[in-house]
Amino acid sequence: MFVKGIAAHMLLRHVYPVGPGTTVLIHSAAGGLGQLMARWARHLGATVIATVGSEDKAATAREAGAHHVIVGRDADFARAVADLTENRGVDAAYDGVGGTTLAKTLLCVRPFGVIASIGQSAGAIPPIDVRDLGPRRSLMLVRPSVMAFMNVAQDYRIAADAVLSALRDGILKAAGTS
């Protein structure tokens, strides 16, 4: 859980600084990292849009702090995000699903927003044409590594302190705990 907490901190504070007025999209929000991110993003003041594969997982994502939950592996989440954001798009999207999901996630992000590709549980990510990122859309695509992040001593110390504080203050909880 500690390393997942470090990853959540890296994504929510370092990759894109989430705060009040921010809207984020978290795929697989009922998973261990997804729940931590939803809790922390909500605590930071963000509006959290989550995707999950089933109604049972939707309840988990809501309990973790998601304001809006899009349910179903075949759901048109890009359309749902557009509707929820009045076609603005999210500020940051976190995709640990990979496969064809990443290309669809690009459609969910506002101009100059960030997409963090953090895994590929659904399989390899097909090549992305750089024209899908910009210049018209001006998207930023990152593929951050928590291990590389933790190798920078100062970043690690800041993140570790933040995770321990969040655990102590009840902001973060292990998956499956109330």
N, C-alpha and C positions, 0 to 999 in steps of 0.2 A: 504494500500500500504506500510505503514511503516513496518509492521510486515513481509510482503513478502520481503521487502528490507533487513531486518535483516536476514531472512532465506537465501536469496541469498548470503549475505556476509558470513554467517556461512558455507554454502556449498562451496563457491568459495575461501575462504581464510582459514577457520579453518579445514573443513573436508578434503579438498585437495587444497593445495596452487596453484591456477591457475596463470599462467604468460606466458611470451613469450615462444614459442616453445611447449606449452601445447595444446593437442587436447582433446576436451570434446564432449560428446554426451548428448544432452538435449532432453528428451521425452516431448511431449506436449508443444513444444516451442512457440506456439501461445497463450498459456494461460497466465494469469497474472504473475505468478512466472516464467514461462518459458521465457517470453519476458524480464523480468528484468535480469534473468540469462544470456540470450544471449547477451544483451547489455553490461552487466558488464564484462562477460568473454571476449568478443571481445575487449573491452576497455583495459583489462589487457594483451592483446596480444595473446590470445588463438585462435586457429582455432575451430570454432563452427560448429558441425554437429547436425542438428535438425531433429526430427521426428514430423510430423503433420498428421491429418486425412484427409485433403482435400486441393485442390489447393488454395482456398481462404485463408486457414490458412497458406499455404506455403508462400504466399505473406506477411502475417503478420510476420512470422518468419524471412523472409529475411529483412524486414524493421527493425526488432528488432536487426539484426546483424548477423544472421546465414550465414555462408559461403556456407554451403551445406544443402539442405533440402531433406529429404526422405519423400515421400508423400504416404499415404494410410494405413489404419488400418491393412491390410493384407500384406503389403510390407515386403520383406525379408530384414529387416534393418541390420541384422547381416552380410549378404553378401555385402550389400552396404557399410557398415562401413569398412569391410575388403578391398573392392576395393578402397575406399577413402584413407585408411591409408597404402596401399600396404602391407596388412596382418599384420601390426604391432599392430593394435588395439588402442583404445583411452586411454588416461591417467586416465580419470574419466568419469563416466556415472551417470546421474541423472534420476532416474525412479520414477515418480509419478503415473504411470499407474497401476503397480502391475499385478494381474492376472498371466497369462502365460508370460507376457512381461519380467518379471524379469529374468526368466531362459534364455531367448533369449539374454537379455542384458549382461549376463555373458560372452557370446561368443564374445562380442564387445570390451572387455577390455584387454589391454596388461598385461603380467606378472607383478605382483606387482602393478597393477593399482587398482583403487577404484571404487566400485559401491555403490552409495547412494540410498537406497530405501526410498523414501520420501512420499509415498502414495499408494493408491490402488483404483483409480477411476474405474478400470475395474474389480474389485472384489478381493476377498481374494487371497493371494499369496500361491500357493501350497508349501508344505515342500521342502526344498532344502537339497540335500545330501551334506554334508561337503566335500566329495570327488570332487564335482563340483567346489570347490574353490581352492583346492590344495591337495597335495603339488606341483604337476607338474605345475599347472597354477598359483599358488601363488597369488590369488586374495584376496582383502580385501573388505568385505561386511559390510556396516554400515547402521544403521537405526536411524539417528539423529533426535532429537526433538528440534524445534526452541524454544519451551517453556522451556525446560531444559536448553538450551543455554542461554536464556535471564535471567535465574535465577542466573547466575554467573555475579555478578555486573561488574567486570572488562571487561569481554567479551561483555556484553550488552553495556557498555559505548563506547568501541572501535567500535563495529558494528554500534551503533546509530550515532556516529560521522561520520563514513564512509558513511552511507546511506544519512545523511543530506548533506554532501559534494558532493556526487554523484548527488543528486537531484539539488543542487545549481549549479553545473557545467554542468548540462544537460546530464550527463552520463545515469542517470535513468530517466524514464518518466512513467507516468501512462499508463496502457494499453489503446490503442485507441487514444493516443495523438501523434502528429508528432514531 
